[in-house]
Amino acid sequence: MSFQQSKTARQAAVVRTKLKNLVTGATVEDTFRMTESFQQAQVESNEAVFSYEDGDEIVFMDSVEFDEIRVQKEDIASCDLLKDGMTVSIVKWGEVVVDINLPSSDTYEVTYTEPGLKKAASSGQSKAATLETGAEIQVPLFVEIGDTIKVKCAEREYMERALGLKRILVANRGEIACRVMRTAKRMGLETVAIHSEADALSRHVRMADQAVQVGYGNAASTSYLDVDAVLGCMASSGADCVHPGYGFLSENAEFARAVAAAGHAFVGPPAAAIDDMGDKLRSKEIATAAGVSVIPGGAEAVADVADALAIAADIGYPVMLKASAGGGGKGMRVAFDAKDVEEQWPLAKDEAVRSFGDDRMLVEKFVQSPRHLEIQVVADAFGNVATFPERECSVQRRNQKVVEEAPSPFLSDKPALRAEMQREAAMLARSVGYESAGTVEMLVDGATGAFYFLEMNTRLQVEHPITEAVSGEDLCEDLVELMLLVADGQRLPDRLLGAGADPCFVPIDGWAVEARVYAEDASKNFLPDVGVLTAYGDPPGASHFDFGAGWTATGKAASVRVDSGIEDGAEISIYYDPMISKLVATGKDREDALANARAALDGYVVEGLAHNVPFCRDICGNATFLSGTYTTKFIEEEYAAGFDEARVFAGVAGCGTAGPELAALAYAVDAAARAARGANPPPAPAVVALAPRADAAARATFDVSPGAGPDAYVVDGAAVVLRNYAWPRPLVDAVVAYDSAAGEEVRVQYVDAAPAPGFDHALRVRGVRVDAAVSSPNEAELAKFALPPPKPDSLSGLKCPMPGTLLSYAVGEGETVEAGQPLAIVEAMKMQNILRAEHKVVVDKLLSDVGDVVAADQMLIAFVQDDE
């Protein structure tokens, strides 16, 4: 085959040639047409795959050193694209290297660029591929018969054909909107963001190709939950498909029907499947009929508390009171006796109405040694179901997940049990005619291994990144990509097709741990917080929304992924969920992944409001969690008295060399900070005082002096060396690092905020706020005679910690209450929050009326301190 170049200047050319169809053997006539830029020739044909014959001649009417033959995606397969030695073999999705081996042994490397990624054209690179016109492979025009062109890629199987979908609207906000758009852009789709008034400047809005305000105001009910408003945004933006993310309208069957009725594609399951699986009663009936194991109880809706008590007595305590239409931990309460049923029933029922508009309740047996495992499935319209490695989601508070991992340590030595759970998940998916990504949640008895179907979430899960991280051999699956393929009417890729009647059992590769970072105070019963992020910084080396640029073979080396819709200066408001981000750490095994998780959390900068990073960090080092023997009771058993930051600090300050190393670090930080300000060096010797912000009385003091060598110190008479100490830009960089005596990297944060009175610096150690003071021995002695700090506000009254609605008071005026006793219930961030007394006090006056919308820091109750 020869390529000839004409010196005719800038003339359009249409050249016909005969091609042979590789499948049928028929000879057809095809057209190569130059583009206006005279840089590309495009194959225009309806045939699928062609082979070029010897003697075929293609004349390009331009003299250009490098041109492109643009070939439709249908033509790219594991076959001869150009006969007699010019071969194309694309087996994965990603960056493709084209090696052109000429007879002279010269090798020309040219790259293929996947659709949606835009790279600057340069020698040896293709121009940006466009989905509309097919894949592009750039080759030199002087290639001869006998030359070999091979396309190689080790990363992602190419789509079987081009997407028919062109423009996607993401009907969500925050990190999940950014996550969906990341994949959509990579696949060549234009992206449309919707936003409330409050989100007009949010990250997901700026990330999209276009953005449209949805509805009005800030409340979810008048924006993201307004079906008509979302459909209007689709019409005005020209979107032909919609991805609902999770939450909001993601499991709203009427929305899915409305999208289809408007002629758009819903990137999710059929509406009927959402109906069937969204109803706890109906889903249990379907699961039972399909042969899936189900939990005792919950066969029908419970009319009232009397019926609930009767069912509980029949199946035995403890029982779970749960909303039939519920999910995400809302409308769910555990009752251990009849008194609990009577107390929790109205709360769960009211929360169900407020969250789902449906007050039907179920009563089910509560397994006392339970583990919460879930199976990710993806199904297409052709009956194919792929089942993925399980996720362990047993670390929960308020029935909402905090730390998840994949695979489960419980199943690590039980492959047969894993396979059986995956088979039942596939059986359920097929029985309901499921298409798209979904999650079958199972309750597993940690003692016996028996498992029971809980529910099926007909949407992408919050924790889906850990599944992506461990799915496939040397390949991170992209669940959003698979959802888009299925929504486009395509079958699953060959690698995800099962054998016979079995589903595909996607192999496990490595381990992953996810920490959900919330704006909430774990030390105050996970009370949510609102405010502006005054400082925000990802852990060093973290990738965003995937595990490396373009999901390439080198990209998976990223051990930390952060999915976040916020950034420095963003606001966590009362209108939406208080999630800040999802931090995912990977590793070759569980030990490696957890080590990466701890390091990432230590280096994750979040300031300006309360957050649960210290709690997540503590979990990742907890002995029971590390053993892998934990259950859904983990938090209530391991943190029965609540999360105590002072305890975390004490564990560091009083543990072997960790305390002296931290004291030496505080001295080094003080010296660097003084030097950066042009001040005198710290005293030598010095007394270093460290105290957790949560409890200044729990301080630890150390005698510190500079040592003989660099980064060497003498702490309480013993030598300490901060190996590989690094604080590149004192007072600017947040993370200070060194290697411990045990050889582990330690990350401590320098907080750019005022330390507590009497201290010089504010640090974060394992996420916990720690204040540090460096003083001379005389100054330290005089500090002992300083006045005590003022009494906390919690002794004078109850302040509302966040804006919300006062639902009820639990106490009356003149009543004496004990520490920990409930005082009031405030609804905020879609949750009912119980506010409790921090000390023993006497209620003096109730300052607000039930039903009032209250502001953050507004005083709700005035106290008189109890004298006992």
C-alpha positions in Angstrom: 0.0 0.0 0.0 1.4 3.4 -0.9 0.7 6.9 0.2 1.5 9.6 -2.3 1.8 13.3 -1.6 0.7 15.9 -4.1 2.3 19.3 -4.2 -0.9 20.9 -5.4 -1.5 23.7 -2.9 -4.5 23.7 -0.6 -7.0 21.8 -2.7 -9.7 19.7 -1.3 -9.6 16.1 -2.4 -12.1 13.2 -2.5 -10.3 9.9 -3.4 -12.2 6.6 -3.7 -10.6 3.2 -3.2 -11.7 -0.4 -2.9 -11.6 -2.0 0.5 -12.3 -5.6 1.6 -14.5 -6.3 4.6 -12.6 -8.6 6.9 -15.8 -10.3 8.1 -17.7 -10.9 4.8 -14.9 -10.7 2.3 -17.0 -8.4 0.1 -15.2 -5.6 -1.7 -16.7 -2.2 -1.2 -15.9 1.3 -2.3 -15.0 3.8 0.3 -14.1 7.5 0.4 -11.2 9.3 2.0 -11.9 12.9 2.4 -9.5 15.6 3.5 -10.5 18.0 6.3 -10.4 21.7 5.8 -7.1 21.9 7.6 -5.6 19.4 5.2 -4.3 17.4 8.2 -6.6 14.5 8.4 -8.2 11.9 6.1 -11.4 10.4 7.4 -12.8 7.0 6.5 -16.5 7.5 5.5 -18.2 4.2 5.4 -21.0 2.2 7.2 -18.9 -1.0 7.0 -17.4 -2.2 10.2 -13.8 -3.4 9.5 -11.8 -3.1 6.4 -8.5 -4.4 5.1 -6.6 -2.4 2.5 -5.3 -4.4 -0.5 -1.9 -4.2 -2.1 -2.0 -1.6 -4.9 -4.6 0.6 -3.2 -3.6 4.2 -3.6 -4.6 7.1 -1.4 -3.6 10.5 -2.7 -3.3 13.3 -0.2 -3.6 16.8 -1.8 -1.2 18.5 0.6 2.4 18.3 1.5 2.5 17.7 5.2 5.1 15.7 7.0 2.7 14.1 9.4 -1.0 13.5 8.7 -3.7 11.5 10.4 -5.8 8.6 9.1 -8.9 8.9 11.2 -10.6 5.6 11.7 -14.1 5.0 13.2 -14.1 3.2 16.5 -16.0 0.3 15.0 -13.0 -0.3 12.9 -10.6 -0.6 15.8 -10.5 -4.2 17.0 -8.0 -7.0 17.5 -7.6 -7.6 13.8 -5.7 -6.4 10.7 -6.7 -2.8 10.0 -4.3 -2.4 7.2 -3.5 -5.7 5.5 0.0 -7.1 4.9 1.7 -6.1 8.1 0.0 -2.9 9.3 -1.8 -4.2 12.5 -3.8 -2.5 15.1 -4.5 -4.2 18.4 -6.3 -2.1 21.0 -7.2 -4.1 24.1 -7.4 -1.4 26.7 -8.5 2.1 27.2 -5.8 4.7 27.8 -2.8 6.2 26.2 -1.8 4.1 23.2 1.8 4.0 21.9 2.2 3.4 18.2 5.5 1.9 17.2 6.3 2.2 13.5 9.0 -0.2 12.6 10.4 0.7 9.1 12.6 -1.6 7.1 15.5 0.6 7.9 15.0 -0.3 11.6 14.1 3.2 12.4 11.3 3.4 15.0 8.8 6.3 15.1 6.7 6.6 18.3 3.4 8.2 17.9 0.7 8.4 20.6 -3.0 7.9 20.4 -5.0 10.3 22.6 -8.2 9.0 24.2 -11.4 11.0 23.6 -12.0 13.8 25.9 -8.4 14.5 26.8 -6.8 17.5 25.1 -3.0 17.5 24.6 -1.0 20.0 22.8 0.1 18.7 19.4 3.8 18.2 19.2 6.2 15.9 17.4 5.2 12.4 18.2 1.8 13.3 19.6 -1.7 13.1 18.1 -4.1 15.9 18.3 -7.1 15.8 20.6 -9.4 12.9 19.6 -13.0 13.8 19.0 -15.7 11.3 19.9 -18.0 12.5 17.0 -15.6 11.5 14.3 -14.0 8.4 15.9 -10.6 7.4 17.2 -7.5 9.1 15.7 -4.3 7.4 15.0 -1.5 9.6 13.6 0.9 7.9 11.2 3.6 9.2 8.8 2.5 9.4 5.2 5.6 7.7 4.0 4.8 4.3 5.6 5.3 1.4 3.1 4.0 -2.1 2.6 5.8 -4.3 5.0 6.0 -1.7 7.7 4.5 -2.7 11.0 2.4 -0.4 13.0 1.3 -1.8 16.3 -1.0 0.0 18.8 -0.2 -1.0 22.4 -1.9 -0.2 25.7 -2.0 -2.1 29.0 -4.6 -0.1 30.7 -8.3 0.0 29.6 -10.3 -2.0 27.0 -11.5 0.3 24.3 -15.3 0.9 24.0 -16.9 -1.3 21.4 -18.3 1.7 19.6 -18.6 5.4 20.1 -21.1 6.6 22.6 -24.3 7.9 21.2 -24.6 10.1 24.2 -23.1 13.5 23.7 -23.9 15.9 26.6 -24.5 14.8 30.2 -26.2 16.8 33.0 -25.1 15.8 36.5 -28.1 16.3 38.8 -26.1 16.7 41.9 -23.5 18.8 43.6 -20.1 18.6 45.4 -17.7 15.8 45.1 -19.9 13.3 43.3 -20.7 15.8 40.6 -17.0 16.4 40.1 -16.4 12.7 40.1 -19.0 12.0 37.4 -17.8 14.8 35.2 -14.2 13.6 35.4 -15.1 10.4 33.7 -17.6 12.0 31.4 -15.0 14.4 30.1 -12.5 11.6 29.6 -15.1 9.8 27.5 -15.7 12.8 25.3 -19.0 14.0 26.7 -19.8 17.7 27.3 -20.8 18.3 30.9 -23.5 20.4 32.4 -23.7 21.3 36.1 -26.7 22.4 38.0 -26.5 24.5 41.1 -28.6 26.2 43.7 -28.0 29.9 44.6 -25.7 28.8 47.4 -23.6 26.7 45.1 -23.2 29.2 42.3 -19.4 29.5 42.8 -18.8 25.9 43.8 -16.1 23.6 42.4 -18.4 21.4 40.4 -19.9 24.5 38.6 -16.5 25.7 37.5 -15.5 22.2 36.4 -18.4 21.8 34.0 -18.5 22.9 30.4 -21.7 24.8 31.2 -23.8 25.5 34.3 -27.4 26.2 34.9 -29.1 27.3 38.1 -31.8 24.8 39.2 -34.9 26.1 40.8 -34.5 28.9 43.3 -33.1 29.6 46.7 -30.7 27.4 48.7 -32.9 24.7 50.1 -32.5 21.3 48.4 -36.3 21.1 48.1 -36.5 24.1 45.8 -33.4 23.2 43.8 -31.7 19.8 43.5 -34.9 17.9 44.5 -37.2 19.8 42.1 -37.8 17.3 39.3 -39.5 19.8 37.0 -36.6 22.3 37.5 -34.0 19.6 36.8 -35.8 18.6 33.6 -36.0 22.3 32.6 -32.2 22.5 33.0 -31.8 19.5 30.7 -34.0 21.1 28.1 -32.3 24.5 28.2 -28.7 23.0 28.2 -29.3 20.5 25.4 -28.2 17.5 27.6 -29.3 14.1 26.3 -28.6 12.2 29.5 -28.5 12.7 33.2 -26.5 11.1 36.0 -28.1 11.6 39.4 -25.1 10.8 41.5 -26.2 9.7 45.0 -28.8 11.2 47.3 -31.2 13.8 46.0 -33.1 12.3 43.0 -30.8 9.2 42.5 -33.4 6.7 43.8 -36.5 8.6 42.7 -38.3 6.4 40.2 -40.6 9.2 39.1 -37.6 11.3 38.1 -36.2 8.4 36.1 -39.6 8.0 34.3 -39.8 11.7 33.7 -36.3 11.7 32.2 -37.2 8.8 29.8 -40.5 10.5 28.9 -38.6 13.6 27.9 -36.5 11.5 25.5 -33.3 11.6 27.6 -31.2 8.7 29.0 -31.2 8.1 32.7 -27.7 7.0 33.8 -29.0 4.5 36.3 -31.4 1.5 36.5 -34.9 1.3 35.1 -37.6 3.1 37.1 -39.3 -0.2 37.8 -36.2 -1.6 39.5 -35.9 1.6 41.6 -39.5 1.1 42.7 -39.0 -2.6 43.5 -35.7 -2.2 45.4 -36.6 1.1 47.0 -39.5 -0.4 48.9 -38.1 -2.5 51.7 -41.2 -4.7 51.8 -41.3 -5.3 48.0 -37.5 -5.9 47.8 -37.7 -8.5 50.5 -40.5 -10.3 48.7 -38.5 -10.3 45.4 -35.3 -11.4 47.2 -37.2 -14.3 48.9 -38.7 -15.4 45.5 -35.2 -15.2 43.9 -33.8 -17.5 46.5 -31.8 -14.8 48.3 -31.3 -15.1 52.1 -33.4 -12.6 54.0 -33.4 -11.5 57.6 -36.3 -12.5 60.0 -39.1 -10.0 60.4 -40.1 -7.0 58.2 -42.6 -8.9 56.1 -45.1 -6.0 56.2 -45.4 -2.4 57.2 -46.1 -1.9 60.9 -49.2 0.2 61.7 -48.3 1.6 65.1 -46.1 1.2 68.2 -48.4 -1.5 69.6 -47.8 -3.7 66.5 -44.1 -2.9 66.7 -44.0 -4.2 70.2 -45.9 -7.4 69.3 -43.5 -8.2 66.4 -40.5 -7.4 68.5 -41.7 -9.8 71.2 -42.3 -12.5 68.5 -38.9 -12.4 66.8 -37.0 -11.4 69.9 -34.9 -8.4 70.9 -33.0 -6.6 69.9 -34.9 -5.3 66.8 -34.3 -2.7 64.1 -36.9 -0.1 63.6 -36.4 1.1 60.0 -38.2 3.2 57.4 -39.6 1.1 54.5 -38.6 3.8 52.0 -35.4 4.6 53.9 -31.7 4.6 53.3 -28.5 6.3 54.4 -29.2 5.6 58.1 -32.3 7.8 58.2 -35.4 6.6 59.9 -33.5 3.8 61.6 -33.3 3.0 65.3 -32.2 -0.1 67.3 -34.4 -1.1 70.2 -33.1 -3.5 72.9 -36.3 -3.7 74.9 -39.9 -2.5 74.9 -39.0 0.8 76.5 -36.6 1.5 73.6 -39.4 0.7 71.1 -41.7 3.1 72.7 -39.0 5.8 72.9 -37.4 5.4 69.5 -40.6 4.6 67.4 -41.8 8.2 67.1 -38.3 9.6 66.4 -37.7 7.0 63.6 -41.2 7.5 62.1 -40.9 11.3 62.2 -37.4 11.2 60.6 -38.8 8.8 57.9 -41.6 11.3 57.0 -39.2 14.3 56.9 -36.6 12.4 54.8 -38.7 10.4 52.4 -42.3 11.6 52.7 -43.3 8.0 53.7 -44.1 7.0 57.2 -44.3 3.2 56.7 -42.0 1.4 59.1 -40.6 -2.1 59.4 -39.4 -4.2 62.4 -36.6 -6.7 61.8 -34.4 -8.9 63.8 -31.2 -7.1 64.8 -28.1 -9.4 64.5 -26.0 -8.8 67.6 -22.6 -9.7 66.1 -23.2 -8.2 62.7 -20.8 -7.1 59.9 -22.1 -4.9 57.1 -20.8 -6.1 53.8 -22.0 -5.1 50.4 -21.6 -6.4 46.8 -21.2 -4.0 44.0 -22.9 -5.2 40.8 -23.1 -3.7 37.3 -25.6 -5.2 34.9 -26.4 -4.4 31.2 -29.6 -4.8 29.2 -28.4 -8.2 27.7 -28.6 -10.1 31.0 -24.9 -9.8 31.9 -24.0 -9.1 35.5 -20.5 -8.3 36.8 -20.0 -8.7 40.6 -17.1 -6.9 42.2 -15.0 -7.5 45.4 -17.0 -6.8 48.5 -16.8 -3.7 50.6 -16.7 -3.8 54.4 -18.8 -1.0 55.8 -19.2 -2.0 59.5 -17.7 1.2 61.0 -20.8 3.3 61.3 -22.3 6.0 63.5 -26.0 6.7 63.4 -26.2 3.9 60.8 -24.0 5.9 58.4 -20.6 4.7 57.3 -17.4 6.4 58.5 -14.5 4.2 57.4 -14.9 1.5 54.8 -12.5 -1.0 53.2 -12.3 -3.4 50.3 -12.1 -6.3 50.3 -13.4 -7.4 53.7 -10.9 -8.9 56.2 -13.7 -11.2 57.3 -13.8 -12.8 53.8 -10.1 -12.8 53.1 -9.8 -16.5 53.9 -13.4 -17.4 52.8 -13.4 -17.3 49.0 -16.4 -19.7 48.8 -18.5 -17.5 51.0 -17.5 -14.5 48.9 -18.6 -16.2 45.7 -21.9 -17.3 47.2 -22.7 -13.7 48.3 -21.8 -12.5 44.8 -24.0 -15.1 43.2 -27.0 -14.1 45.3 -26.4 -10.5 44.5 -26.4 -11.3 40.8 -29.5 -13.4 41.2 -31.3 -10.5 42.8 -30.1 -8.1 40.1 -31.4 -10.4 37.3 -34.7 -11.1 39.0 -35.5 -7.4 39.1 -34.3 -6.7 35.5 -31.5 -4.5 36.8 -29.3 -2.4 34.6 -26.5 -0.1 35.6 -24.5 0.0 38.8 -26.1 -1.0 42.1 -25.2 -2.3 45.5 -26.6 -5.3 47.3 -26.1 -4.8 51.1 -25.7 -7.9 53.3 -25.8 -8.3 57.0 -23.3 -11.0 57.9 -23.2 -12.9 61.3 -19.6 -12.6 62.3 -19.9 -15.8 64.4 -21.5 -18.1 62.0 -20.9 -16.6 58.5 -24.6 -16.6 57.8 -25.6 -13.6 55.6 -28.9 -11.9 55.0 -30.1 -9.5 52.3 -30.6 -6.0 53.8 -31.4 -3.8 50.8 -30.3 -2.9 47.3 -29.2 0.7 46.7 -30.1 1.5 43.1 -27.4 4.1 42.6 -23.7 4.7 42.8 -22.6 4.4 46.4 -20.6 7.0 48.2 -17.9 4.4 48.9 -17.5 3.3 45.2 -13.9 4.4 44.9 -12.6 1.6 47.1 -14.2 -0.9 44.7 -12.6 0.8 41.7 -9.2 0.7 43.5 -9.2 -3.1 44.0 -11.1 -4.4 41.0 -9.3 -6.2 38.2 -5.7 -7.3 37.8 -3.5 -4.3 37.2 -6.6 -2.3 36.2 -8.8 0.1 38.1 -12.3 -0.3 36.9 -14.3 3.0 36.5 -17.9 2.4 37.6 -19.1 5.7 36.2 -17.7 4.7 32.8 -19.6 1.4 33.0 -22.8 3.2 33.9 -22.5 5.4 30.9 -21.9 2.4 28.6 -25.0 0.7 29.9 -27.1 3.8 29.6 -25.9 4.1 26.0 -27.4 0.6 25.3 -24.0 -1.2 25.2 -23.2 -4.5 26.7 -20.5 -4.8 29.3 -16.9 -5.2 28.0 -15.7 -8.7 27.4 -13.6 -8.7 30.5 -16.7 -8.3 32.6 -18.7 -11.1 31.1 -19.4 -14.2 33.1 -19.1 -17.9 32.2 -22.3 -19.7 31.5 -25.0 -18.8 34.0 -22.5 -17.4 36.5 -21.9 -13.7 36.8 -18.5 -12.3 36.2 -16.4 -12.5 39.4 -14.1 -9.5 39.1 -10.7 -10.4 40.6 -9.2 -8.6 43.6 -6.0 -6.6 43.2 -4.7 -5.0 46.4 -6.5 -3.3 49.3 -8.2 0.1 49.8 -9.5 2.0 52.8 -11.9 5.0 52.6 -12.4 7.6 55.3 -15.4 9.9 55.0 -14.4 13.3 56.2 -17.3 15.2 57.7 -17.7 18.6 59.2 -18.7 17.1 62.6 -17.3 16.9 66.1 -16.7 13.3 67.0 -16.0 14.2 70.6 -19.5 15.7 70.9 -21.5 12.7 69.6 -20.7 13.6 66.0 -22.4 17.0 66.1 -22.3 18.6 62.7 -20.6 21.9 62.2 -20.9 24.7 59.6 -18.5 27.4 58.5 -15.8 28.5 56.1 -12.7 26.4 55.5 -10.0 28.8 56.4 -7.3 26.4 55.2 -7.6 23.3 53.0 -4.9 21.1 51.5 -4.8 17.6 50.1 -2.4 15.0 51.5 1.0 15.1 49.7 0.9 13.2 46.4 -2.9 12.7 46.3 -4.7 12.4 43.1 -8.3 13.6 42.5 -11.3 11.5 41.5 -9.1 8.7 40.2 -5.8 7.0 41.0 -3.7 8.8 38.5 -3.8 11.0 35.4 -5.9 9.3 32.8 -6.2 6.0 34.7 -2.9 5.0 33.0 -0.6 2.2 33.8 1.7 4.6 35.7 -1.3 6.4 37.2 -2.3 3.6 39.5 0.9 4.2 41.5 -1.0 7.0 43.3 -1.7 5.5 46.8 -4.1 8.3 47.9 -7.1 9.6 46.1 -9.3 12.5 47.4 -12.8 13.1 46.1 -13.9 16.5 47.2 -16.2 19.2 45.9 -14.7 21.9 48.2 -11.5 23.8 48.4 -9.8 26.5 50.4 -12.3 29.2 51.3 -15.4 27.0 50.6 -18.3 27.0 53.0 -20.0 24.0 54.6 -23.6 25.3 54.9 -26.7 24.1 56.7 -28.5 23.2 53.5 -26.7 20.1 52.5 -24.8 17.1 53.8 -21.8 18.0 55.9 -19.4 15.8 54.0 -16.1 17.5 53.2 -14.4 14.7 51.2 -13.7 11.1 50.8 -10.1 10.1 51.3 -9.1 6.8 49.8 -5.8 5.0 50.5 -4.6 2.0 48.6 -1.9 -0.6 49.1 -0.6 -4.0 48.0 -2.3 -5.4 51.1 -4.3 -4.3 54.1 -1.3 -3.3 56.3 0.1 -1.2 53.5 -3.2 0.5 52.7 -3.8 1.3 56.4 -0.3 2.8 56.7 -1.0 4.9 53.7 -4.3 6.0 55.2 -2.8 7.1 58.5 -0.1 9.1 56.7 -2.6 10.7 54.4 -4.9 11.7 57.2 -1.9 13.1 59.1 -1.1 15.3 56.1 -4.7 16.3 55.3 -5.1 20.0 56.1 -8.7 21.0 57.1 -9.2 24.2 59.2 -12.0 26.6 60.1 -14.6 24.2 61.5 -14.9 21.0 63.5 -14.2 17.8 61.5 -13.7 14.1 62.1 -10.2 13.6 60.7 -8.8 12.9 64.2 -11.5 10.2 64.7 -10.9 8.6 61.3 -7.1 8.6 62.0 -7.7 7.0 65.4 -9.8 4.3 63.9 -7.1 3.4 61.4 -4.7 2.8 64.3 -7.2 1.1 66.6 -6.1 -2.4 67.7 -9.5 -4.0 67.2 -9.9 -2.4 63.7 -6.3 -3.5 62.8 -7.2 -7.1 63.9 -10.1 -7.1 61.4 -12.4 -8.7 63.9 -14.7 -5.6 64.3 -18.5 -5.5 63.8 -21.1 -2.8 63.4 -20.8 -2.3 67.1 -17.3 -1.1 66.7 -17.8 2.6 67.6 -20.2 2.0 70.5 -17.8 -0.6 72.0 -14.4 1.0 71.2 -15.6 4.5 71.9 -18.3 3.8 74.6 -17.4 7.1 76.4 -17.1 9.0 73.2 -14.1 10.0 71.2 -11.6 11.8 73.5 -8.9 13.8 71.8 -7.0 14.1 75.1 -6.7 10.3 75.2 -5.2 10.4 71.7 -2.7 13.0 72.8 -1.8 11.0 75.9 -1.2 8.0 73.8 1.4 9.9 71.8 3.0 11.9 74.6 3.4 8.9 76.8 4.3 6.3 74.3 8.0 5.3 74.0 10.0 7.7 71.8 6.9 9.4 70.3 6.5 11.9 73.1 10.2 13.0 73.2 10.2 13.2 69.4 7.1 15.4 69.4 8.8 17.7 72.0 11.9 17.9 69.8 9.8 18.7 66.8 8.0 21.5 68.7 11.4 22.9 69.6 12.5 22.7 66.0 9.3 24.3 64.8 9.7 27.1 67.3 13.3 27.7 66.1 12.3 27.8 62.4 9.3 30.1 63.1 11.5 32.5 65.1 14.1 32.5 62.3 11.4 33.2 59.7 10.2 36.2 61.7 13.7 37.5 62.3 13.4 36.8 66.1 16.0 35.5 68.5 16.5 31.7 68.7 14.6 29.7 71.4 16.2 29.3 74.9 18.5 26.5 75.5 17.8 24.6 77.6 14.0 25.0 77.2 10.9 23.6 78.7 8.5 22.4 76.0 4.8 22.2 77.1 2.3 20.3 74.9 -1.4 20.2 75.6 -4.5 19.0 73.6 -6.9 21.9 72.8 -9.7 19.7 74.1 -8.2 19.6 77.6 -5.4 22.0 78.4 -5.0 20.4 81.8 -3.8 17.2 80.2 -0.5 18.7 79.3 2.9 17.1 79.1 6.2 18.9 79.6 9.7 18.0 78.4 13.2 19.4 79.0 14.7 20.0 75.6 18.1 21.2 74.4 19.9 21.2 71.0 22.0 18.1 70.4 25.4 17.6 68.9 24.4 17.2 65.3 21.9 18.5 62.8 18.3 17.8 63.8 19.6 16.3 67.0 18.2 17.1 70.4 18.4 16.0 74.1 15.0 15.4 75.6 14.7 14.6 79.3 18.4 13.6 79.2 18.0 11.2 76.2 19.3 11.8 72.6 16.6 12.3 70.0 17.2 12.6 66.2 14.6 13.8 63.8 15.7 12.0 60.8 14.9 13.5 57.4 13.3 16.5 59.2 11.6 18.7 56.6 9.6 22.0 56.8 10.5 23.5 53.4 8.8 26.9 54.0 8.3 27.6 57.7 5.0 29.4 58.5 3.9 28.8 54.9 3.8 25.0 54.5 1.4 23.2 56.8 3.0 19.8 56.9 6.2 19.2 58.9 7.6 15.7 58.5 10.4 13.5 60.0 11.2 9.8 60.3 10.7 8.3 63.7 13.2 6.1 65.5 11.1 3.2 64.2 11.7 4.3 60.7 8.1 5.5 60.0 7.4 8.9 58.4 5.6 11.2 60.9 3.6 14.1 59.7 2.6 17.0 62.0 0.7 20.0 60.8 1.5 23.6 61.7 -1.8 25.4 62.1 -1.9 29.0 60.9 -4.2 30.1 63.7 -3.9 31.6 67.2 -2.8 29.0 69.8 -4.5 28.8 73.1 -3.6 31.4 75.8 -0.2 30.7 77.3 1.1 28.8 74.2 3.2 29.8 71.2 2.2 27.4 68.4 -0.8 25.4 67.3 -0.1 22.0 65.8 -2.1 19.0 64.7 -0.9 15.6 65.8 -2.8 12.6 64.4 -5.5 15.1 63.5 -5.8 16.3 67.1 -5.2 20.0 67.8 -2.2 20.4 70.1 -0.8 23.6 71.5 2.9 24.0 72.2 4.9 26.4 74.3 8.7 26.8 74.3 10.0 28.7 77.3 13.0 29.0 79.5 12.9 27.0 82.8 12.2 30.3 84.8 9.3 31.2 82.5 7.9 27.7 82.8 8.1 27.9 86.6 6.3 31.3 86.7 3.6 30.0 84.3 2.4 27.6 87.1 1.1 30.6 89.0 -1.0 32.0 86.1 -4.7 32.4 86.6 -6.8 29.5 85.5 -8.7 29.8 82.3 -12.3 31.1 82.4 -15.1 28.6 82.9 -16.5 27.2 79.6 -19.7 28.6 78.2 -21.3 25.2 78.6 -21.6 25.9 82.3 -23.7 29.0 81.7 -26.1 27.7 79.1 -26.7 25.6 76.0 -25.7 27.1 72.8 -27.0 25.7 69.5 -23.9 24.5 67.7 -25.2 25.0 64.2 -28.2 26.8 62.4 -31.3 24.6 62.4 -34.8 24.2 63.7 -35.6 23.6 67.4 -37.8 20.5 67.4 -38.2 19.9 71.1 -36.9 20.4 74.6 -36.1 17.4 76.8 -36.0 19.3 80.1 -38.0 21.9 81.9 -37.1 25.0 83.9 -35.8 24.3 87.4 -34.8 20.7 86.5 -31.4 19.4 87.5 -29.7 17.5 84.7 -26.7 15.3 84.7 -23.7 15.4 82.3 -24.7 13.6 79.1 -28.4 14.0 79.6 -30.5 15.1 76.5 -31.5 18.8 76.6 -33.0 19.5 73.2 -33.4 18.2 69.7 -32.4 20.4 66.7 -32.8 19.4 63.1 -29.9 20.5 60.9 -28.2 19.0 57.8 -31.1 16.5 57.3 -30.5 15.0 60.7 -32.1 15.2 64.1 -29.4 16.1 66.5 -29.7 15.5 70.3 -28.0 18.3 72.3 -26.7 17.0 75.7 -25.5 18.6 78.9 -21.7 18.6 79.3 -21.9 19.2 83.1 -24.3 18.7 85.9 -26.4 21.9 85.9 -29.8 23.3 86.8 -32.0 24.6 84.0 -32.8 28.2 84.7 -34.8 29.3 81.6 -35.8 28.0 78.2 -34.9 30.9 75.8 -36.4 29.8 72.5 -39.7 28.3 71.4 -40.1 24.9 69.8 -40.3 25.3 66.0 -38.0 28.4 66.0 -35.3 28.6 63.4 -32.2 29.1 65.5 -28.8 30.4 64.6 -25.4 29.0 65.3 -24.2 29.9 68.9 -27.7 31.1 69.8 -28.4 30.4 73.5 -31.3 27.9 73.8 -31.2 27.3 77.6 -29.8 29.3 80.5 -28.2 27.3 83.3 -27.5 27.7 87.0 -24.5 25.7 88.0 -25.2 22.9 90.4 -23.5 23.4 93.7 -23.0 19.8 94.7 
